[in-house]
Amino acid sequence: MERMETKYGPVFVTGPVERFEDGTLASCLPSAKTVLNTPAGKLIPQYSTDDARRKTVSLLTFFRDGTLRSIALEERTVIETPAGPVLAELATFHSNGALNRIFPLNGKLTAYWAQEDEIGLAEPLTLMTPIGRITARVICLRFDPEGRLLGLTLFPGEAVEAATPLGAIRARIGLSFYPEGALRSLEPDRPTPVPTPVGEVWAYDPDAVGVSGDENSLAFSPDGRLLRIATVQTAVTAHLADGRSLEFRPGVRESLCGDAEREPIPMFLEFQEDRALFTVRPQKQAEAALYETSSFFVKKIAPGLFESLAPLRCAV
């Protein structure tokens, strides 16, 4: 067992130690109990594995100047954050010592520990966000170097009521914020009618992946202007100044689950200052229509077909 000195106290390690070119400690695997005096308080890095969730000890990592970068905790520990106290198993930091991300749970999914097992351990947190108090089971919280909440990622199956520039919208997967506090994006939990510059569009993206809540399909500018929306239930016809009419609608594909069913491909609308851009994956070729020289007609398609549409379990 080797004793490594850090800014926060000694760490006892076995096995390989990673160092930067100048010899300073980059990462190591703690092998005995030690208490580190960190910017987030006194924390005990993980040094043991004794259950199906955590089969290996996670690395303790540092920035080049010796500042703590990430720490997996031996036991769930209350860490005070700008959004409120969080019972956490993993925390990462910015180079100035401020919290970067904090994870209430840090289990590793294996053949013996499924996602459902991990979700079963999750406890609701009550958090102060820029749009008010939210109570939910959270995978991760993200902060900027000044301590401002930039985003939160929800556990699968979790949804919250969020105050948006367009009114209250129920959100899944996560929410993100601008540093000044304005709502940046969210992922609608169900098809939701939203007023847009081209008419009412039913917002919903069944392909949304719940890995992170940092980037979502319904997005706003810092001043609350709608920037982006995804839909599988709305078609838009643009009547152009030259007499042409262009119809934009979601696509359809064979189910990624391989069961011979067909499922919708979301259409994305991006709203710029003078035009709307329409994109249907997988082509990803955006077509534009100017507000000033076009008129728009929107209609809800496949009424009732996607009312209870669940997130696509086989989507990529």
C-alpha positions in Angstrom: 0.0 0.0 0.0 1.3 3.4 -1.0 0.5 6.7 0.6 -0.3 9.5 -1.9 -0.3 13.1 -0.8 -3.0 15.4 -2.1 -4.3 19.0 -1.4 -7.1 17.4 0.6 -5.2 14.9 2.7 -3.4 11.5 2.1 -4.8 8.7 0.0 -3.7 5.1 0.5 -3.6 3.2 -2.8 -2.6 -0.1 -4.3 -2.1 -0.9 -8.0 -1.2 1.5 -10.8 -1.1 5.3 -10.3 -1.6 7.6 -13.2 0.5 10.8 -13.3 0.8 13.8 -15.5 4.0 14.5 -17.4 5.3 16.6 -14.6 4.8 13.8 -12.1 1.7 15.2 -10.4 -1.1 12.8 -9.5 -3.8 12.3 -12.2 -5.7 9.4 -10.8 -5.5 6.5 -8.4 -7.6 3.7 -6.8 -8.0 4.2 -3.1 -7.6 1.0 -1.1 -8.2 2.1 2.5 -10.5 4.5 4.3 -9.4 8.1 4.3 -11.2 11.4 4.8 -10.5 14.2 2.3 -11.3 17.8 3.1 -12.8 18.8 -0.2 -14.6 22.0 -1.4 -17.8 20.0 -0.9 -16.9 19.1 2.7 -15.3 16.0 4.3 -15.7 13.1 1.9 -14.6 9.5 2.0 -13.6 8.2 -1.4 -14.7 4.7 -2.4 -12.2 2.1 -1.4 -14.2 -1.1 -1.2 -16.7 -3.2 -3.2 -19.1 -5.4 -1.4 -22.3 -5.7 -3.5 -23.6 -6.4 -7.0 -23.9 -2.6 -7.7 -20.3 -1.6 -7.4 -18.0 -4.4 -8.5 -14.9 -2.2 -8.9 -13.5 0.8 -7.1 -13.9 4.0 -9.2 -10.9 6.2 -9.9 -10.2 9.3 -7.8 -9.1 11.9 -10.3 -7.4 15.3 -10.2 -6.7 18.2 -12.5 -3.0 19.0 -13.4 -2.7 21.5 -10.6 -3.8 18.9 -8.0 -7.4 20.2 -7.7 -10.0 17.4 -7.2 -11.7 16.4 -10.5 -14.0 13.5 -9.5 -14.7 11.4 -6.4 -16.8 8.3 -6.0 -17.9 8.0 -2.4 -17.7 5.0 -0.2 -21.2 5.6 1.1 -24.0 7.9 0.1 -23.2 11.3 1.6 -25.1 14.5 1.9 -23.5 17.2 -0.2 -24.7 20.8 -0.1 -25.3 22.1 -3.6 -26.7 25.5 -4.9 -29.9 23.6 -5.6 -30.2 22.1 -2.1 -28.7 19.1 -0.2 -28.2 16.0 -2.3 -27.5 12.5 -0.9 -24.8 11.5 -3.4 -22.5 8.7 -4.5 -20.4 10.5 -7.1 -19.4 14.2 -7.6 -17.2 15.9 -10.2 -15.7 19.4 -9.9 -14.6 22.3 -12.1 -11.0 23.3 -12.0 -11.9 26.2 -9.6 -13.2 23.7 -7.0 -16.9 24.3 -7.7 -19.3 21.4 -8.1 -19.7 20.4 -11.8 -21.9 17.3 -11.7 -23.4 15.4 -8.8 -25.0 11.9 -9.0 -27.2 10.6 -6.2 -26.5 7.0 -7.4 -23.4 5.5 -9.1 -24.3 1.8 -9.6 -23.0 -0.1 -12.6 -25.5 -2.0 -14.7 -24.6 -5.6 -15.1 -26.3 -9.0 -15.6 -26.9 -9.0 -11.9 -28.0 -5.4 -11.5 -30.5 -4.0 -13.9 -31.7 -0.4 -14.5 -34.9 -1.2 -12.6 -32.9 -2.2 -9.6 -31.0 1.1 -9.7 -34.2 3.1 -10.1 -35.6 1.3 -7.1 -32.9 2.9 -4.9 -33.6 6.4 -6.2 -35.2 8.8 -3.7 -37.1 12.0 -4.7 -35.1 15.2 -4.2 -36.6 18.6 -3.6 -34.5 21.1 -5.6 -34.5 24.8 -6.0 -34.3 25.5 -9.8 -34.5 28.8 -11.8 -38.1 28.0 -12.6 -39.1 27.1 -9.0 -39.0 24.2 -6.6 -39.0 20.7 -8.3 -39.3 17.3 -6.5 -38.2 14.3 -8.6 -35.8 11.3 -8.8 -32.7 12.7 -10.5 -29.8 10.9 -12.2 -27.6 14.0 -12.3 -27.4 17.7 -11.5 -25.0 20.0 -13.5 -23.6 23.4 -12.4 -21.4 26.0 -13.9 -18.1 27.2 -12.3 -20.1 30.0 -10.6 -22.5 27.5 -8.9 -25.5 28.2 -11.2 -27.7 25.2 -12.1 -27.4 24.4 -15.8 -29.4 21.2 -16.0 -30.9 18.1 -14.4 -31.4 14.6 -15.8 -34.4 12.6 -14.6 -34.6 8.9 -14.1 -36.6 6.9 -16.7 -40.3 7.1 -15.9 -40.0 10.3 -14.0 -41.7 13.5 -15.1 -42.1 17.0 -13.6 -44.3 20.0 -14.2 -42.2 22.8 -15.6 -43.0 26.5 -15.9 -42.0 27.6 -19.5 -42.4 30.7 -21.6 -45.4 28.9 -23.1 -47.0 27.9 -19.8 -46.8 24.7 -17.8 -45.5 21.7 -19.7 -44.9 18.2 -18.2 -41.3 17.2 -18.9 -39.4 13.9 -18.9 -35.7 13.1 -19.3 -34.5 16.5 -18.1 -34.4 20.3 -18.1 -31.6 22.7 -19.0 -31.1 26.3 -18.1 -29.0 29.3 -19.3 -26.5 30.6 -16.7 -28.7 33.7 -16.1 -31.5 31.3 -15.1 -33.9 31.2 -18.1 -35.2 27.8 -19.2 -33.1 26.6 -22.2 -34.8 23.3 -23.1 -37.0 20.4 -21.9 -38.3 17.2 -23.2 -42.2 17.0 -23.3 -43.5 13.9 -21.5 -46.5 13.6 -23.9 -47.7 15.2 -27.1 -48.4 18.8 -26.1 -49.9 21.6 -28.3 -47.4 24.5 -28.5 -48.0 27.9 -30.3 -45.3 28.6 -32.9 -44.6 31.2 -35.6 -46.2 28.8 -38.1 -49.2 27.7 -36.0 -50.0 25.2 -33.3 -47.5 22.3 -33.3 -47.9 19.1 -31.2 -44.5 18.8 -29.4 -43.1 15.4 -28.7 -40.0 13.4 -29.6 -40.4 9.6 -29.1 -36.8 9.1 -30.2 -35.4 11.3 -27.3 -32.6 9.4 -25.5 -32.6 9.7 -21.7 -28.9 9.7 -21.2 -28.7 13.4 -20.5 -31.1 16.2 -19.9 -28.7 18.8 -21.2 -30.0 19.0 -24.8 -33.8 18.6 -25.4 -36.2 18.9 -28.3 -38.2 21.9 -27.1 -35.8 24.8 -26.8 -36.0 28.5 -26.0 -33.8 31.6 -26.3 -32.7 33.4 -23.2 -35.6 35.9 -23.7 -38.1 33.1 -24.0 -38.5 32.9 -27.8 -39.2 29.4 -29.2 -36.1 28.1 -31.0 -36.8 24.4 -31.7 -39.5 21.8 -31.5 -39.9 18.2 -32.5 -43.2 16.6 -33.6 -44.7 13.4 -34.8 -48.3 14.6 -34.9 -48.2 17.8 -37.0 -47.9 18.5 -40.7 -47.1 22.0 -42.0 -47.9 23.4 -45.5 -46.0 26.5 -46.5 -47.5 28.5 -49.3 -44.7 30.4 -50.9 -44.6 33.8 -52.7 -43.9 32.2 -56.1 -47.1 30.1 -55.9 -45.5 26.9 -54.8 -46.8 24.9 -51.8 -44.5 22.7 -49.8 -45.7 20.2 -47.2 -43.5 19.2 -44.3 -44.5 16.2 -42.2 -42.9 13.6 -39.9 -41.6 10.5 -41.6 -42.4 6.8 -41.0 -40.0 3.9 -40.7 -40.1 0.2 -39.9 -39.9 -0.4 -36.2 -36.4 -0.5 -34.9 -37.6 -3.3 -32.6 -37.8 -5.5 -35.7 -41.5 -6.5 -35.1 -42.7 -5.4 -38.6 -44.5 -2.5 -37.0 -44.1 1.1 -38.3 -43.3 4.0 -36.2 -43.0 7.8 -36.7 -39.8 9.7 -37.4 -39.9 13.1 -35.6 -39.8 16.3 -37.7 -37.8 19.1 -36.3 -38.7 22.8 -36.7 -36.2 25.5 -36.0 -37.4 29.1 -35.7 -35.0 31.8 -36.8 -35.6 35.5 -36.8 -37.0 35.5 -40.4 -37.7 31.9 -41.3 -38.6 28.4 -40.2 -36.4 25.4 -41.0 -37.9 22.0 -41.4 -35.9 18.8 -40.9 -37.0 15.1 -41.0 -34.5 12.6 -39.9 -32.5 10.6 -41.1 -32.0 12.9 -44.2 -31.3 15.8 -41.9 -31.6 18.2 -44.9 -33.3 21.4 -43.7 -35.7 23.2 -45.9 -36.6 26.9 -45.1 -39.7 29.0 -45.5 -39.6 32.8 -44.9 -42.3 34.2 -42.5 -42.7 37.4 -44.5 -43.3 35.8 -47.9 -45.1 32.6 -46.9 -48.3 31.6 -45.3 -48.6 28.5 -43.2 -51.3 25.9 -42.6 -50.9 23.3 -39.9 -52.9 20.2 -39.2 -52.8 17.4 -36.6 -52.1 14.1 -38.3 -53.0 10.5 -37.3 -55.5 11.7 -34.7 -55.5 9.4 -31.7 -52.7 7.2 -33.1 -49.9 8.6 -30.9 -52.0 10.0 -28.0 -50.4 7.4 -25.6 -47.2 7.0 -27.5 -44.4 5.8 -25.3 -40.7 6.6 -25.8 -39.3 4.2 -28.4 -37.4 1.5 -26.5 -35.5 0.5 -29.6 -34.8 4.0 -30.9 -31.3 5.2 -31.5 
